[in-house]
Amino acid sequence: MHHLDHCLAIVDVYVLLAEMARQGVIELSSHQSEPHSWRPYLGVGGQREIVKPDLTAVTATGDFEDHWFFEIDRGTESLPTVARKCQQYERYRRSGQEQRHSGVFPLVVWVVRDEVRQAKVLTLIRATRHLDPDLFRVTTLAELGGVIAGRTV
C-alpha cells in the first residue's frame, strides 16, 4: 500500500506541473520518471553510486529555465534515511556530472505530506553536516506550485 501511495503522489506532482503548463504559468520543457530519472555517477572513492529522484523536470518561466529533482516523502522513511538521501544528492552535485551534462545542478524538492513533516525535514537538512541547505526545498503539494513558479522559497 505504501508503494501505491508513493506512486500516486508522484503522479500528483506531474499533474500539477502539467496543469501549470496548460494554464501558461510555466513551460514544461521535459520530465522523466523512474527509472529514467536516475543518475549513476562515480563516488569519491571511484565506487558506482546512483541518485534516484522520483521525478525530474525542466520548467521555464519567462527567460528563466529551472531544473528540478523531486523526492516524494510520504513520511514512511526515517529521518536518518532522508538525511542519507540528501547527502547522496550533495555527493552527486560535488561530482560535477550533472553540471557537465546540463550546465546546472537541479534544485532538490522534497514534497512532504504535511507541515509537521516539512518542519522536521527542514530542520534535518539545516542540521546535517556537509549539506548546502540552498540545494533543497521542502514543501507540501499544496505549496509546490508557488515553489515552481518562483513565488515561494
N, C-alpha and C positions, 0 to 999 in steps of 0.2 A: 504494500500500500504506500509506503514511503517513496518508493521509486516512481509510482504513478503520480503522486502528488508533486514530486520534483519535476517530472516531465511536463505536467500541465502548467507549472509555474514558469518553465522555460517558454512554453507556447504563449503564456500571458505576456511575457516581455516582448516576444517577437510581434504579437498582435498590437501591442502598444506602439512599437516602432512603426509598423505598417500603417496604423491608423494616423499617427502623426505625419507620416509621409503623404498619405491620402489627403489630409487636411492642409497640406502645404506648409506645415510648421518646420519640417526638416525634409531633406532629401535622403533617402536610404540608399546609399551607393552600393553597399554589399553587406552580406551577412553569411555566417557559417554556423552550423550547429555541430554537436558532437557526432562523430569523431573528427570531422573535417576542421573543427576549430582548434584542435590540439596542436601544440607546438613542441616538437622534440628539439633538444639542444644538448650541448656538452656542458657538464658541470665544471666547477673549478678544478677538480682532480681529473678531468677528462672522462668521467663517467657519463653515460647516457641518461638524461632526465627528460621528462615530459611535463609541461604545464598543460592542464586540461580545462580551459574555460568551458562553461556550459554553452555559451553563445558568444560570437564575436560580431561586431558590426562597424561599419564606417558610415557616418552620417555627415551631412553638410547643412549649414545654416549660413545663408549669405555667402561671403567669401571664405568662410572657415570650414575646414574639414576636421571631424573628430573621429578618433579610433577608440573602440571600446572592447574590453573583455568583461563579460558578465558572469558573475558567480551567483547562483541562486541558493540561498540559505533558508531552509525551512525549519531550522532550529534542531535538526536531528544530529548534527555533528557537534562534538565537544569544542569548546573554545580553544584548547590546545591544538586540535586538528585544524581549525580555522587559522590559527597563527602559523602553523606549518605550511599551509597553502599560501598564505601571504608571503612567507619567507621564500617559497619557491618562485612566486612571481618576481620578487626582488632579485633572486639569483638569475632568473631569466632576463630581467632588464639589464643587469650588470654584464651578461654575456654579450650584449650588443647585437644579437642575431636579428631580433625584430626590427631594430633601428636600421640595420644594413638592408633589410628586405623592403621595409615600407617608409623609412625615413623618420619615423616617430615610434614612441612606445605608447600603446593604448592606456587609458585610464582603466583601472580595475574597479568595477562597480559591483558591490555586494548588495543584492536585492534581498532584503530580510522580511520576515513575516509581520513584524510589528515594531513599535517604537522602543519597547523594552529590549528586544534583541538588538536593535540598531544601536542603542546606547552601550550595550555590552561589547559589541564588535568594534565600535569606535574606540572605546576605552582600551580594548585589547590591542588594536593597531597602534595607538599612541604609546602604549607601554612596552611594546615588543622591540627589543634592541635590533638595530641594523635595518629597520624598515623606514622608508620615506613615506610619512603619512600623506603627502601630496599625491602619491601614486594611487591612492584608494579613495573611493566614495562609498558611503554606506547609506542606503535609502530603502524605503518601502516601495512597493509597486505603485501606491497612490502618489508618491512624490517623484517617481522616476521620470515622468515627462518633464518636470521642471529641471531636473539634472541634465537630461539630454538636450533640452532647448537652451541650456546655459543660464537659467533663471535662478537656480539654487546651486550651492556648492557642497 
